[in-house]
Amino acid sequence: MKLAQIIGQDEPIHILSQALRHDKLAHAYLFCGPDGVGKKTSALALAQALNCHKQTGDACLECPACRKIEQGQNPDVHLTEPDGQYIKIETIRRLQQEVSYKAFEGRVKVYIIDQAESLTPQAANCLLKTLEEPPSNSLIILISAKPYNLLPTVISRCQRLTFKQLSVENMERILKERGFSGEQRRIMAFFCQGSLGQALQLDIEPLLAERAQLMETLMSRLPLPGEELLDWAQQLAKDRQRVERLLRWLVLWYRDMLILLRAGGQIELLNEDKRAELTRQAVCFSVPEIQQKILIIERTQNHLKRNINAQLALEVMFMDLNSGYRKRNNYEAAA
Ligand SMILES: [Zn+2]
């Protein structure tokens, strides 16, 4: 991919493009930021731009160097990832040996170390030597979503570039380019807030089926009789992953209501197919009341992360969410 094609990371991409243009690249970079926002893609795009035969300041994607890097077959571009849980000292020693050889084909040898926080302390200390005396015509790129787990001495020897979470709009743009339908894009972008990597790993069809089922049996029917809610809590508590997904669907449900109250018919909803039901529910509440419901769901998400009794947490949440619909009955009675 060309650096110019990377979406949503204007700042780091601008810095890299400028450095390329003026031949002022650092010897080592640390790309940090959340998972799945384009750090590794950017590192590979930089490797292509550096080694491209046309040397226009970005990759051409057509020359043999660009193509081989795309296919992971360029001997001058190395990608190191954890072997199991860690990147061990043997791996870094091999890398150091490699660094000392001349480039086979390209101009610059590029070493990308993904999940650099997995370097063992020994491996990190070993890598320090290379970072302190970088061989000419080599570039080391460390990638990490958890840079606070890296040795400060390693961080201080790299130029640090921060990659941001992708906005929903940028996620949708990228997913559109990759051929996902409107409904799929909306759900993927909202469901995997800011992480394209996560979105692309989603198995979207079962997720859409689950959404449809939850909409019919739960969200669209709120408020539900108390005993039915206790049943839901009991059933759901047995399946942590399903609960996590349900809580996200619930947040999105109430977020749609917020959009409706604030923007009316102007903006497309995530659950666009349920607009009528969402509208009927939304008129029961004020904006702060819906914000309060979202807070309740987020609080439950935090409780579950801390291993608090899931069934109890869900019962409390459902009761809270169920409340406040009385106005709706009045509204319906009045209608
Ligand atoms: Zn090229």
py3Dmol code that shows the C-alpha trace and the ligand (Angstrom):
import py3Dmol

protein = """\
ATOM      1  CA  MET A   1       0.000   0.000   0.000  1.00  0.00           C
ATOM      2  CA  LYS A   2       1.130   3.560  -0.624  1.00  0.00           C
ATOM      3  CA  LEU A   3       1.686   5.832   2.364  1.00  0.00           C
ATOM      4  CA  ALA A   4      -0.712   8.252   0.661  1.00  0.00           C
ATOM      5  CA  GLN A   5      -3.455   5.599   0.752  1.00  0.00           C
ATOM      6  CA  ILE A   6      -3.398   5.152   4.508  1.00  0.00           C
ATOM      7  CA  ILE A   7      -6.583   6.577   5.960  1.00  0.00           C
ATOM      8  CA  GLY A   8      -7.031   8.319   9.301  1.00  0.00           C
ATOM      9  CA  GLN A   9      -3.374   8.658  10.327  1.00  0.00           C
ATOM     10  CA  ASP A  10      -2.526  12.014   8.787  1.00  0.00           C
ATOM     11  CA  GLU A  11      -0.033  13.134  11.397  1.00  0.00           C
ATOM     12  CA  PRO A  12       2.415  10.191  11.477  1.00  0.00           C
ATOM     13  CA  ILE A  13       2.085   9.695   7.703  1.00  0.00           C
ATOM     14  CA  HIS A  14       2.861  13.354   7.074  1.00  0.00           C
ATOM     15  CA  ILE A  15       5.963  13.161   9.286  1.00  0.00           C
ATOM     16  CA  LEU A  16       7.185  10.034   7.484  1.00  0.00           C
ATOM     17  CA  SER A  17       6.504  11.436   4.008  1.00  0.00           C
ATOM     18  CA  GLN A  18       8.358  14.646   4.827  1.00  0.00           C
ATOM     19  CA  ALA A  19      11.317  12.694   6.217  1.00  0.00           C
ATOM     20  CA  LEU A  20      11.372  10.520   3.087  1.00  0.00           C
ATOM     21  CA  ARG A  21      11.228  13.520   0.778  1.00  0.00           C
ATOM     22  CA  HIS A  22      14.111  15.253   2.553  1.00  0.00           C
ATOM     23  CA  ASP A  23      16.067  12.071   3.136  1.00  0.00           C
ATOM     24  CA  LYS A  24      15.914  12.635   6.878  1.00  0.00           C
ATOM     25  CA  LEU A  25      14.479   9.412   8.206  1.00  0.00           C
ATOM     26  CA  ALA A  26      15.452   8.400  11.719  1.00  0.00           C
ATOM     27  CA  HIS A  27      17.325   5.099  12.153  1.00  0.00           C
ATOM     28  CA  ALA A  28      14.643   3.744  14.424  1.00  0.00           C
ATOM     29  CA  TYR A  29      10.959   4.459  14.911  1.00  0.00           C
ATOM     30  CA  LEU A  30       8.433   3.436  17.483  1.00  0.00           C
ATOM     31  CA  PHE A  31       4.923   3.285  16.027  1.00  0.00           C
ATOM     32  CA  CYS A  32       2.555   3.236  18.978  1.00  0.00           C
ATOM     33  CA  GLY A  33      -1.231   3.336  19.201  1.00  0.00           C
ATOM     34  CA  PRO A  34      -4.165   0.936  19.555  1.00  0.00           C
ATOM     35  CA  ASP A  35      -4.303  -2.415  17.777  1.00  0.00           C
ATOM     36  CA  GLY A  36      -5.708  -2.541  14.278  1.00  0.00           C
ATOM     37  CA  VAL A  37      -5.337   1.116  13.254  1.00  0.00           C
ATOM     38  CA  GLY A  38      -2.673   0.726  10.553  1.00  0.00           C
ATOM     39  CA  LYS A  39       0.699   0.673  12.311  1.00  0.00           C
ATOM     40  CA  LYS A  40       2.004  -2.448  10.573  1.00  0.00           C
ATOM     41  CA  THR A  41       0.472  -1.440   7.247  1.00  0.00           C
ATOM     42  CA  SER A  42       2.239   1.922   7.548  1.00  0.00           C
ATOM     43  CA  ALA A  43       5.561   0.253   8.405  1.00  0.00           C
ATOM     44  CA  LEU A  44       5.292  -1.949   5.303  1.00  0.00           C
ATOM     45  CA  ALA A  45       4.254   1.033   3.169  1.00  0.00           C
ATOM     46  CA  LEU A  46       7.334   2.897   4.405  1.00  0.00           C
ATOM     47  CA  ALA A  47       9.512  -0.102   3.530  1.00  0.00           C
ATOM     48  CA  GLN A  48       8.004  -0.072   0.034  1.00  0.00           C
ATOM     49  CA  ALA A  49       8.483   3.674  -0.407  1.00  0.00           C
ATOM     50  CA  LEU A  50      12.133   3.335   0.651  1.00  0.00           C
ATOM     51  CA  ASN A  51      12.928   0.437  -1.640  1.00  0.00           C
ATOM     52  CA  CYS A  52      10.718   1.294  -4.615  1.00  0.00           C
ATOM     53  CA  HIS A  53      12.720   1.343  -7.838  1.00  0.00           C
ATOM     54  CA  LYS A  54      11.019   4.523  -9.000  1.00  0.00           C
ATOM     55  CA  GLN A  55      11.974   6.568  -5.911  1.00  0.00           C
ATOM     56  CA  THR A  56       9.146   9.062  -6.082  1.00  0.00           C
ATOM     57  CA  GLY A  57       8.794   9.464  -2.324  1.00  0.00           C
ATOM     58  CA  ASP A  58       6.066   6.827  -2.110  1.00  0.00           C
ATOM     59  CA  ALA A  59       5.580   3.257  -3.299  1.00  0.00           C
ATOM     60  CA  CYS A  60       4.605   2.678  -6.952  1.00  0.00           C
ATOM     61  CA  LEU A  61       3.135  -0.786  -6.126  1.00  0.00           C
ATOM     62  CA  GLU A  62       4.231  -2.007  -9.552  1.00  0.00           C
ATOM     63  CA  CYS A  63       8.001  -2.441  -9.531  1.00  0.00           C
ATOM     64  CA  PRO A  64       9.509  -5.780  -8.388  1.00  0.00           C
ATOM     65  CA  ALA A  65      10.589  -4.303  -5.014  1.00  0.00           C
ATOM     66  CA  CYS A  66       7.111  -2.997  -4.192  1.00  0.00           C
ATOM     67  CA  ARG A  67       5.487  -6.245  -5.295  1.00  0.00           C
ATOM     68  CA  LYS A  68       7.833  -8.476  -3.328  1.00  0.00           C
ATOM     69  CA  ILE A  69       7.310  -6.487  -0.141  1.00  0.00           C
ATOM     70  CA  GLU A  70       3.543  -6.699  -0.648  1.00  0.00           C
ATOM     71  CA  GLN A  71       3.886 -10.475  -0.933  1.00  0.00           C
ATOM     72  CA  GLY A  72       6.231 -10.718   2.063  1.00  0.00           C
ATOM     73  CA  GLN A  73       9.006 -12.020  -0.161  1.00  0.00           C
ATOM     74  CA  ASN A  74      11.569  -9.244  -0.154  1.00  0.00           C
ATOM     75  CA  PRO A  75      14.734 -10.480   1.588  1.00  0.00           C
ATOM     76  CA  ASP A  76      15.524  -6.943   2.746  1.00  0.00           C
ATOM     77  CA  VAL A  77      12.318  -6.471   4.691  1.00  0.00           C
ATOM     78  CA  HIS A  78      12.024  -8.524   7.865  1.00  0.00           C
ATOM     79  CA  LEU A  79       8.983  -8.835  10.064  1.00  0.00           C
ATOM     80  CA  THR A  80       9.548 -10.118  13.599  1.00  0.00           C
ATOM     81  CA  GLU A  81       6.608 -11.177  15.741  1.00  0.00           C
ATOM     82  CA  PRO A  82       6.387 -12.878  19.145  1.00  0.00           C
ATOM     83  CA  ASP A  83       7.099 -16.586  19.110  1.00  0.00           C
ATOM     84  CA  GLY A  84       4.353 -17.616  21.532  1.00  0.00           C
ATOM     85  CA  GLN A  85       4.192 -14.992  24.245  1.00  0.00           C
ATOM     86  CA  TYR A  86       7.589 -13.361  23.845  1.00  0.00           C
ATOM     87  CA  ILE A  87      10.216 -12.139  21.425  1.00  0.00           C
ATOM     88  CA  LYS A  88      13.273 -13.912  22.714  1.00  0.00           C
ATOM     89  CA  ILE A  89      16.936 -12.935  22.768  1.00  0.00           C
ATOM     90  CA  GLU A  90      17.839 -15.578  20.131  1.00  0.00           C
ATOM     91  CA  THR A  91      15.494 -13.865  17.679  1.00  0.00           C
ATOM     92  CA  ILE A  92      17.128 -10.483  18.288  1.00  0.00           C
ATOM     93  CA  ARG A  93      20.616 -12.014  17.971  1.00  0.00           C
ATOM     94  CA  ARG A  94      19.646 -13.422  14.564  1.00  0.00           C
ATOM     95  CA  LEU A  95      18.287 -10.027  13.579  1.00  0.00           C
ATOM     96  CA  GLN A  96      21.578  -8.383  14.600  1.00  0.00           C
ATOM     97  CA  GLN A  97      23.544 -10.790  12.485  1.00  0.00           C
ATOM     98  CA  GLU A  98      21.268 -10.015   9.546  1.00  0.00           C
ATOM     99  CA  VAL A  99      21.595  -6.269  10.048  1.00  0.00           C
ATOM    100  CA  SER A 100      25.342  -6.505   9.584  1.00  0.00           C
ATOM    101  CA  TYR A 101      24.987  -7.873   6.026  1.00  0.00           C
ATOM    102  CA  LYS A 102      24.453  -5.647   3.030  1.00  0.00           C
ATOM    103  CA  ALA A 103      21.037  -5.342   1.454  1.00  0.00           C
ATOM    104  CA  PHE A 104      20.347  -8.078  -1.116  1.00  0.00           C
ATOM    105  CA  GLU A 105      18.231  -6.187  -3.561  1.00  0.00           C
ATOM    106  CA  GLY A 106      16.917  -3.005  -2.047  1.00  0.00           C
ATOM    107  CA  ARG A 107      18.403   0.209  -0.898  1.00  0.00           C
ATOM    108  CA  VAL A 108      17.483  -0.048   2.745  1.00  0.00           C
ATOM    109  CA  LYS A 109      17.009  -3.060   4.984  1.00  0.00           C
ATOM    110  CA  VAL A 110      13.906  -2.665   7.082  1.00  0.00           C
ATOM    111  CA  TYR A 111      13.324  -4.534  10.346  1.00  0.00           C
ATOM    112  CA  ILE A 112       9.801  -4.389  11.665  1.00  0.00           C
ATOM    113  CA  ILE A 113       9.314  -5.685  15.185  1.00  0.00           C
ATOM    114  CA  ASP A 114       5.598  -6.130  15.833  1.00  0.00           C
ATOM    115  CA  GLN A 115       4.222  -6.258  19.386  1.00  0.00           C
ATOM    116  CA  ALA A 116       7.565  -4.933  20.601  1.00  0.00           C
ATOM    117  CA  GLU A 117       6.282  -4.929  24.187  1.00  0.00           C
ATOM    118  CA  SER A 118       6.738  -8.721  24.022  1.00  0.00           C
ATOM    119  CA  LEU A 119      10.520  -8.378  23.927  1.00  0.00           C
ATOM    120  CA  THR A 120      11.942 -10.111  26.974  1.00  0.00           C
ATOM    121  CA  PRO A 121      14.190  -7.803  29.077  1.00  0.00           C
ATOM    122  CA  GLN A 122      17.218  -9.710  27.737  1.00  0.00           C
ATOM    123  CA  ALA A 123      16.056  -9.339  24.148  1.00  0.00           C
ATOM    124  CA  ALA A 124      15.329  -5.624  24.653  1.00  0.00           C
ATOM    125  CA  ASN A 125      18.773  -5.041  26.149  1.00  0.00           C
ATOM    126  CA  CYS A 126      20.340  -6.907  23.263  1.00  0.00           C
ATOM    127  CA  LEU A 127      18.394  -4.775  20.770  1.00  0.00           C
ATOM    128  CA  LEU A 128      19.670  -1.630  22.501  1.00  0.00           C
ATOM    129  CA  LYS A 129      23.125  -2.232  21.062  1.00  0.00           C
ATOM    130  CA  THR A 130      21.750  -2.065  17.520  1.00  0.00           C
ATOM    131  CA  LEU A 131      19.673   0.990  18.352  1.00  0.00           C
ATOM    132  CA  GLU A 132      22.732   2.726  19.803  1.00  0.00           C
ATOM    133  CA  GLU A 133      24.940   2.012  16.806  1.00  0.00           C
ATOM    134  CA  PRO A 134      22.561   1.661  13.908  1.00  0.00           C
ATOM    135  CA  PRO A 135      24.235   0.252  10.777  1.00  0.00           C
ATOM    136  CA  SER A 136      23.923   2.457   7.731  1.00  0.00           C
ATOM    137  CA  ASN A 137      21.166   1.671   5.256  1.00  0.00           C
ATOM    138  CA  SER A 138      18.977   0.001   7.818  1.00  0.00           C
ATOM    139  CA  LEU A 139      15.782   1.058   9.480  1.00  0.00           C
ATOM    140  CA  ILE A 140      14.225  -0.465  12.573  1.00  0.00           C
ATOM    141  CA  ILE A 141      10.524   0.027  13.255  1.00  0.00           C
ATOM    142  CA  LEU A 142       9.124  -1.077  16.582  1.00  0.00           C
ATOM    143  CA  ILE A 143       5.354  -1.434  16.751  1.00  0.00           C
ATOM    144  CA  SER A 144       3.470  -1.459  20.006  1.00  0.00           C
ATOM    145  CA  ALA A 145      -0.015  -0.976  21.407  1.00  0.00           C
ATOM    146  CA  LYS A 146       1.501  -1.051  24.897  1.00  0.00           C
ATOM    147  CA  PRO A 147       4.596   1.157  24.722  1.00  0.00           C
ATOM    148  CA  TYR A 148       4.522   1.595  28.518  1.00  0.00           C
ATOM    149  CA  ASN A 149       5.760  -1.996  28.706  1.00  0.00           C
ATOM    150  CA  LEU A 150       8.909  -1.169  26.741  1.00  0.00           C
ATOM    151  CA  LEU A 151      12.245  -0.327  28.358  1.00  0.00           C
ATOM    152  CA  PRO A 152      12.614   3.479  28.612  1.00  0.00           C
ATOM    153  CA  THR A 153      16.107   3.124  27.151  1.00  0.00           C
ATOM    154  CA  VAL A 154      14.611   1.488  24.044  1.00  0.00           C
ATOM    155  CA  ILE A 155      11.922   4.170  23.694  1.00  0.00           C
ATOM    156  CA  SER A 156      14.437   7.001  24.034  1.00  0.00           C
ATOM    157  CA  ARG A 157      16.440   5.715  21.075  1.00  0.00           C
ATOM    158  CA  CYS A 158      13.507   5.700  18.694  1.00  0.00           C
ATOM    159  CA  GLN A 159      11.532   8.489  17.137  1.00  0.00           C
ATOM    160  CA  ARG A 160       8.053   7.967  18.464  1.00  0.00           C
ATOM    161  CA  LEU A 161       5.019   8.330  16.195  1.00  0.00           C
ATOM    162  CA  THR A 162       1.540   7.993  17.632  1.00  0.00           C
ATOM    163  CA  PHE A 163      -1.246   6.365  15.639  1.00  0.00           C
ATOM    164  CA  LYS A 164      -4.785   7.225  16.668  1.00  0.00           C
ATOM    165  CA  GLN A 165      -7.982   5.241  16.882  1.00  0.00           C
ATOM    166  CA  LEU A 166      -9.816   5.456  13.586  1.00  0.00           C
ATOM    167  CA  SER A 167     -12.959   7.542  13.514  1.00  0.00           C
ATOM    168  CA  VAL A 168     -16.186   5.773  12.596  1.00  0.00           C
ATOM    169  CA  GLU A 169     -16.248   7.737   9.313  1.00  0.00           C
ATOM    170  CA  ASN A 170     -12.716   6.642   8.375  1.00  0.00           C
ATOM    171  CA  MET A 171     -13.463   3.028   9.306  1.00  0.00           C
ATOM    172  CA  GLU A 172     -16.509   3.128   7.051  1.00  0.00           C
ATOM    173  CA  ARG A 173     -14.456   4.613   4.206  1.00  0.00           C
ATOM    174  CA  ILE A 174     -11.866   1.836   4.460  1.00  0.00           C
ATOM    175  CA  LEU A 175     -14.501  -0.880   4.728  1.00  0.00           C
ATOM    176  CA  LYS A 176     -16.329   0.543   1.709  1.00  0.00           C
ATOM    177  CA  GLU A 177     -13.109   0.332  -0.297  1.00  0.00           C
ATOM    178  CA  ARG A 178     -12.892  -3.299   0.731  1.00  0.00           C
ATOM    179  CA  GLY A 179     -16.347  -4.031  -0.606  1.00  0.00           C
ATOM    180  CA  PHE A 180     -18.502  -4.329   2.525  1.00  0.00           C
ATOM    181  CA  SER A 181     -22.185  -3.399   2.236  1.00  0.00           C
ATOM    182  CA  GLY A 182     -23.681  -0.370   3.997  1.00  0.00           C
ATOM    183  CA  GLU A 183     -25.236  -2.352   6.840  1.00  0.00           C
ATOM    184  CA  GLN A 184     -22.094  -4.456   7.333  1.00  0.00           C
ATOM    185  CA  ARG A 185     -19.913  -1.336   7.360  1.00  0.00           C
ATOM    186  CA  ARG A 186     -22.035   0.476   9.922  1.00  0.00           C
ATOM    187  CA  ILE A 187     -22.089  -2.486  12.265  1.00  0.00           C
ATOM    188  CA  MET A 188     -18.383  -3.281  11.873  1.00  0.00           C
ATOM    189  CA  ALA A 189     -17.329   0.333  12.383  1.00  0.00           C
ATOM    190  CA  PHE A 190     -19.488   0.849  15.464  1.00  0.00           C
ATOM    191  CA  PHE A 191     -18.889  -2.581  16.929  1.00  0.00           C
ATOM    192  CA  CYS A 192     -15.108  -2.385  16.725  1.00  0.00           C
ATOM    193  CA  GLN A 193     -14.720   1.230  17.749  1.00  0.00           C
ATOM    194  CA  GLY A 194     -11.608   2.515  16.060  1.00  0.00           C
ATOM    195  CA  SER A 195      -9.926  -0.789  15.231  1.00  0.00           C
ATOM    196  CA  LEU A 196      -9.988  -1.890  11.612  1.00  0.00           C
ATOM    197  CA  GLY A 197      -7.949  -4.962  12.531  1.00  0.00           C
ATOM    198  CA  GLN A 198     -10.693  -6.087  14.903  1.00  0.00           C
ATOM    199  CA  ALA A 199     -13.406  -5.269  12.361  1.00  0.00           C
ATOM    200  CA  LEU A 200     -11.781  -7.390   9.675  1.00  0.00           C
ATOM    201  CA  GLN A 201     -11.584 -10.340  12.036  1.00  0.00           C
ATOM    202  CA  LEU A 202     -15.294 -10.147  12.803  1.00  0.00           C
ATOM    203  CA  ASP A 203     -17.457 -12.932  11.518  1.00  0.00           C
ATOM    204  CA  ILE A 204     -20.130 -10.520  10.364  1.00  0.00           C
ATOM    205  CA  GLU A 205     -22.958 -12.852   9.286  1.00  0.00           C
ATOM    206  CA  PRO A 206     -23.530 -14.576  12.662  1.00  0.00           C
ATOM    207  CA  LEU A 207     -23.246 -11.163  14.261  1.00  0.00           C
ATOM    208  CA  LEU A 208     -26.009  -9.768  12.056  1.00  0.00           C
ATOM    209  CA  ALA A 209     -28.170 -12.769  12.865  1.00  0.00           C
ATOM    210  CA  GLU A 210     -27.562 -12.258  16.577  1.00  0.00           C
ATOM    211  CA  ARG A 211     -28.433  -8.594  16.275  1.00  0.00           C
ATOM    212  CA  ALA A 212     -31.701  -9.389  14.510  1.00  0.00           C
ATOM    213  CA  GLN A 213     -32.614 -11.915  17.170  1.00  0.00           C
ATOM    214  CA  LEU A 214     -31.786  -9.585  20.084  1.00  0.00           C
ATOM    215  CA  MET A 215     -33.702  -6.722  18.480  1.00  0.00           C
ATOM    216  CA  GLU A 216     -36.814  -8.871  18.137  1.00  0.00           C
ATOM    217  CA  THR A 217     -36.722 -10.543  21.516  1.00  0.00           C
ATOM    218  CA  LEU A 218     -35.253  -7.862  23.759  1.00  0.00           C
ATOM    219  CA  MET A 219     -34.550  -4.293  22.645  1.00  0.00           C
ATOM    220  CA  SER A 220     -37.701  -3.720  20.604  1.00  0.00           C
ATOM    221  CA  ARG A 221     -39.839  -5.057  23.436  1.00  0.00           C
ATOM    222  CA  LEU A 222     -38.519  -2.892  26.253  1.00  0.00           C
ATOM    223  CA  PRO A 223     -39.836  -2.472  28.936  1.00  0.00           C
ATOM    224  CA  LEU A 224     -40.148  -6.183  29.620  1.00  0.00           C
ATOM    225  CA  PRO A 225     -41.962  -7.875  32.516  1.00  0.00           C
ATOM    226  CA  GLY A 226     -39.610  -8.271  35.488  1.00  0.00           C
ATOM    227  CA  GLU A 227     -39.594 -12.078  35.476  1.00  0.00           C
ATOM    228  CA  GLU A 228     -38.640 -12.137  31.817  1.00  0.00           C
ATOM    229  CA  LEU A 229     -35.668  -9.872  32.528  1.00  0.00           C
ATOM    230  CA  LEU A 230     -34.508 -12.131  35.346  1.00  0.00           C
ATOM    231  CA  ASP A 231     -34.636 -15.018  32.871  1.00  0.00           C
ATOM    232  CA  TRP A 232     -32.491 -13.053  30.438  1.00  0.00           C
ATOM    233  CA  ALA A 233     -29.959 -12.297  33.169  1.00  0.00           C
ATOM    234  CA  GLN A 234     -29.833 -15.950  34.186  1.00  0.00           C
ATOM    235  CA  GLN A 235     -29.397 -17.232  30.622  1.00  0.00           C
ATOM    236  CA  LEU A 236     -26.854 -14.625  29.595  1.00  0.00           C
ATOM    237  CA  ALA A 237     -24.697 -14.958  32.707  1.00  0.00           C
ATOM    238  CA  LYS A 238     -23.617 -18.392  31.466  1.00  0.00           C
ATOM    239  CA  ASP A 239     -21.942 -17.006  28.358  1.00  0.00           C
ATOM    240  CA  ARG A 240     -19.477 -14.179  28.981  1.00  0.00           C
ATOM    241  CA  GLN A 241     -18.725 -13.507  25.331  1.00  0.00           C
ATOM    242  CA  ARG A 242     -22.392 -13.264  24.455  1.00  0.00           C
ATOM    243  CA  VAL A 243     -22.903 -10.860  27.345  1.00  0.00           C
ATOM    244  CA  GLU A 244     -20.076  -8.643  26.130  1.00  0.00           C
ATOM    245  CA  ARG A 245     -21.659  -8.497  22.699  1.00  0.00           C
ATOM    246  CA  LEU A 246     -25.145  -7.867  24.096  1.00  0.00           C
ATOM    247  CA  LEU A 247     -23.850  -4.934  26.144  1.00  0.00           C
ATOM    248  CA  ARG A 248     -22.353  -3.410  23.012  1.00  0.00           C
ATOM    249  CA  TRP A 249     -25.627  -3.880  21.123  1.00  0.00           C
ATOM    250  CA  LEU A 250     -27.444  -2.202  24.019  1.00  0.00           C
ATOM    251  CA  VAL A 251     -25.064   0.774  23.977  1.00  0.00           C
ATOM    252  CA  LEU A 252     -25.660   1.129  20.245  1.00  0.00           C
ATOM    253  CA  TRP A 253     -29.418   0.870  20.753  1.00  0.00           C
ATOM    254  CA  TYR A 254     -29.443   3.769  23.202  1.00  0.00           C
ATOM    255  CA  ARG A 255     -26.907   5.707  21.136  1.00  0.00           C
ATOM    256  CA  ASP A 256     -29.385   5.533  18.252  1.00  0.00           C
ATOM    257  CA  MET A 257     -32.033   6.990  20.566  1.00  0.00           C
ATOM    258  CA  LEU A 258     -29.676   9.859  21.414  1.00  0.00           C
ATOM    259  CA  ILE A 259     -29.139  10.520  17.716  1.00  0.00           C
ATOM    260  CA  LEU A 260     -32.894  10.505  17.171  1.00  0.00           C
ATOM    261  CA  LEU A 261     -33.531  12.967  19.981  1.00  0.00           C
ATOM    262  CA  ARG A 262     -30.768  15.296  18.883  1.00  0.00           C
ATOM    263  CA  ALA A 263     -30.898  15.083  15.104  1.00  0.00           C
ATOM    264  CA  GLY A 264     -34.305  13.581  14.337  1.00  0.00           C
ATOM    265  CA  GLY A 265     -34.467  12.123  10.868  1.00  0.00           C
ATOM    266  CA  GLN A 266     -31.267  13.716   9.611  1.00  0.00           C
ATOM    267  CA  ILE A 267     -28.733  11.024  10.414  1.00  0.00           C
ATOM    268  CA  GLU A 268     -28.687   7.356   9.483  1.00  0.00           C
ATOM    269  CA  LEU A 269     -29.035   5.143  12.541  1.00  0.00           C
ATOM    270  CA  LEU A 270     -26.994   2.062  13.214  1.00  0.00           C
ATOM    271  CA  ASN A 271     -30.251   0.155  13.656  1.00  0.00           C
ATOM    272  CA  GLU A 272     -31.894   1.954  10.775  1.00  0.00           C
ATOM    273  CA  ASP A 273     -34.313  -0.948  10.232  1.00  0.00           C
ATOM    274  CA  LYS A 274     -35.660  -0.377  13.758  1.00  0.00           C
ATOM    275  CA  ARG A 275     -36.194   3.371  13.422  1.00  0.00           C
ATOM    276  CA  ALA A 276     -39.923   3.165  14.227  1.00  0.00           C
ATOM    277  CA  GLU A 277     -39.405   1.189  17.415  1.00  0.00           C
ATOM    278  CA  LEU A 278     -36.457   3.359  18.451  1.00  0.00           C
ATOM    279  CA  THR A 279     -38.565   6.466  17.969  1.00  0.00           C
ATOM    280  CA  ARG A 280     -41.380   5.052  20.084  1.00  0.00           C
ATOM    281  CA  GLN A 281     -38.914   4.330  22.901  1.00  0.00           C
ATOM    282  CA  ALA A 282     -36.924   7.545  22.543  1.00  0.00           C
ATOM    283  CA  VAL A 283     -39.930   9.797  23.190  1.00  0.00           C
ATOM    284  CA  CYS A 284     -40.121   8.371  26.721  1.00  0.00           C
ATOM    285  CA  PHE A 285     -36.829   9.945  27.690  1.00  0.00           C
ATOM    286  CA  SER A 286     -34.806  13.117  27.811  1.00  0.00           C
ATOM    287  CA  VAL A 287     -31.228  13.220  26.498  1.00  0.00           C
ATOM    288  CA  PRO A 288     -29.720  13.074  30.039  1.00  0.00           C
ATOM    289  CA  GLU A 289     -31.939  10.082  30.869  1.00  0.00           C
ATOM    290  CA  ILE A 290     -30.634   8.158  27.859  1.00  0.00           C
ATOM    291  CA  GLN A 291     -27.068   9.183  28.657  1.00  0.00           C
ATOM    292  CA  GLN A 292     -27.699   7.762  32.130  1.00  0.00           C
ATOM    293  CA  LYS A 293     -28.788   4.444  30.597  1.00  0.00           C
ATOM    294  CA  ILE A 294     -25.611   4.275  28.526  1.00  0.00           C
ATOM    295  CA  LEU A 295     -23.586   4.945  31.679  1.00  0.00           C
ATOM    296  CA  ILE A 296     -25.399   2.079  33.409  1.00  0.00           C
ATOM    297  CA  ILE A 297     -24.439  -0.306  30.593  1.00  0.00           C
ATOM    298  CA  GLU A 298     -20.830   0.906  30.626  1.00  0.00           C
ATOM    299  CA  ARG A 299     -20.715   0.467  34.394  1.00  0.00           C
ATOM    300  CA  THR A 300     -21.923  -3.127  33.934  1.00  0.00           C
ATOM    301  CA  GLN A 301     -19.195  -3.681  31.311  1.00  0.00           C
ATOM    302  CA  ASN A 302     -16.626  -2.565  33.899  1.00  0.00           C
ATOM    303  CA  HIS A 303     -18.130  -4.746  36.616  1.00  0.00           C
ATOM    304  CA  LEU A 304     -17.967  -7.797  34.367  1.00  0.00           C
ATOM    305  CA  LYS A 305     -14.314  -7.087  33.553  1.00  0.00           C
ATOM    306  CA  ARG A 306     -13.634  -7.201  37.287  1.00  0.00           C
ATOM    307  CA  ASN A 307     -15.324 -10.591  37.569  1.00  0.00           C
ATOM    308  CA  ILE A 308     -18.236  -9.419  39.655  1.00  0.00           C
ATOM    309  CA  ASN A 309     -21.153 -11.902  39.751  1.00  0.00           C
ATOM    310  CA  ALA A 310     -22.453 -11.642  36.190  1.00  0.00           C
ATOM    311  CA  GLN A 311     -26.049 -12.616  36.882  1.00  0.00           C
ATOM    312  CA  LEU A 312     -26.417 -10.083  39.661  1.00  0.00           C
ATOM    313  CA  ALA A 313     -24.788  -7.326  37.621  1.00  0.00           C
ATOM    314  CA  LEU A 314     -27.100  -8.073  34.686  1.00  0.00           C
ATOM    315  CA  GLU A 315     -30.223  -8.162  36.873  1.00  0.00           C
ATOM    316  CA  VAL A 316     -29.394  -4.736  38.294  1.00  0.00           C
ATOM    317  CA  MET A 317     -28.651  -3.368  34.829  1.00  0.00           C
ATOM    318  CA  PHE A 318     -31.847  -4.716  33.248  1.00  0.00           C
ATOM    319  CA  MET A 319     -33.963  -3.269  36.066  1.00  0.00           C
ATOM    320  CA  ASP A 320     -32.315   0.119  35.570  1.00  0.00           C
ATOM    321  CA  LEU A 321     -32.767  -0.001  31.808  1.00  0.00           C
ATOM    322  CA  ASN A 322     -36.378  -1.121  32.172  1.00  0.00           C
ATOM    323  CA  SER A 323     -37.311   1.882  34.295  1.00  0.00           C
ATOM    324  CA  GLY A 324     -38.620   5.210  33.056  1.00  0.00           C
ATOM    325  CA  TYR A 325     -40.841   3.827  30.294  1.00  0.00           C
ATOM    326  CA  ARG A 326     -43.944   4.890  32.228  1.00  0.00           C
ATOM    327  CA  LYS A 327     -44.102   8.154  30.321  1.00  0.00           C
ATOM    328  CA  ARG A 328     -44.385   6.109  27.174  1.00  0.00           C
ATOM    329  CA  ASN A 329     -47.500   4.362  28.419  1.00  0.00           C
ATOM    330  CA  ASN A 330     -48.983   7.760  29.183  1.00  0.00           C
ATOM    331  CA  TYR A 331     -47.920   8.876  25.738  1.00  0.00           C
ATOM    332  CA  GLU A 332     -49.514   5.846  24.144  1.00  0.00           C
ATOM    333  CA  ALA A 333     -52.638   6.247  26.244  1.00  0.00           C
ATOM    334  CA  ALA A 334     -52.805   9.869  25.169  1.00  0.00           C
ATOM    335  CA  ALA A 335     -52.162   9.044  21.523  1.00  0.00           C
TER     336      ALA A 335
END
"""
ligand_1 = """\
1
ZN
Zn 7.849 0.503 -6.643
"""
view = py3Dmol.view(width=600, height=400)
view.addModel(protein, "pdb")
view.setStyle({"model": 0}, {"cartoon": {"style": "trace"}})
view.addModel(ligand_1, "xyz")
view.setStyle({"model": 1}, {"stick": {}})
view.zoomTo()
view.show()
